[in-house]
Amino acid sequence: MATTAICNSFKMELLKAAHCFNATQSSLAGAGSNGAFTITGLASTANVSVGMAAGGTNVAAGAIVASIDSASQVTVSKAHTGTVTSGTISFTGDVFKALLIKTSPSRTFDGTQTNVGTPGSGTPSASNVGTDETSGTGYTSGGVTLGNITPALSSTTATTQFTPDPSWTTATFSATAMVVYNNSTRLGAAATPLNGRTVGVYDFGGTQTVTAGTFTVLQPVNAAGTALIQIA
């Protein structure tokens, strides 16, 4: 069983700059010299945050935004491997995923969940979904990757969720709840795993079953009072 809740650990991690929901920005114009760390000539850095993954032709693999220097320049964590090609630059927020909980799980999933651990394997606990993850045709352990929507204000409430609605095609399985988690390593820890940090648990109100079809989790309206993730 499950109780819909934003995870307590997620609330604390927000104050540690441990989650970035910004939508991916791609095919951006800009410039960077071989061996340099700066990307200049950007049209805007309004939706760029420190820690976002940086990409593009000759932007070093694994580079992240280290600092935002102005409205048109950022510094990244690794030196460019050649002249950065304008029109190929990208900045990507954290990778969020959604997995599903099976019928009659052994654990009650709620706001005390801290990590998904090793989905599909091991004893279910607050730090491991384990064998309480659903399984079946069309379902891959660990769930599906979500598309970020840059957070915005709805009246006085900050909201975000994902696009499109998470779905599984050519599927045959049952599920009772969804767990959203951050699969990026953005926060240090004393023990592994460093990723898989849970954001929220969403109860389906009963067993939902699909047979040789598409299983889609329909998100509510992304607005105050209804959004999947909100801070009032």
Order of alpha helices (4+ residues) and beta strands (2+ residues): beta-alpha-beta-beta-beta-beta-beta-beta-beta-beta-beta-beta-beta-beta-beta
